Amino acid sequence: MAKSNAARIARAEAEHHVKVKVQPVPAELDRLIHERVRLAIVSALAVRDTLTFNELKSLLKTTDGNLSVHARKLEDAGYVRCTKSFEGRTPRSDYELTGSGRQALQRYLAHMEALIRATRKA
């Protein structure tokens, strides 16, 4: 498909002496981070060293189950690290953003900024 588009553009330029500016195709969006709750988790952890499960739940105004499922997906991807401990008899889960999670967020934000710039130019 890319070859046929490039060929059509080249033909149009040659036949009509028209210059067509071709925008580079951005990389695929990171679907893991693109989901609203997961993006909120990663964004919150990007500005704080750690957040507890309860802090995240309160900040994001979500349920235990919803937060748990989304945090686990981020953990499985290696974007978030969870450390479990006890405060007395109460379990505590502390979350932090990993290096690869921070890089994934930066790539995602760069992609979104590129989309915004392209849309504003159009």
SULSUL-V869999 format. One line per field, one symbol per residue. phi: phi as a letter, one per 30 degrees, with the letter a starting at -180 (. if undefined). A space follows every 10 residues. Layout:
phi->???
//
This chain:
phi->.ddddddddd dddddchccc dcdddddddd dddddedddd ddddddcbdb bdedddeddd hbdedddedd dddddddidb ccccabcicc dbcccbdded dddddddddd dddddddddd dd
//
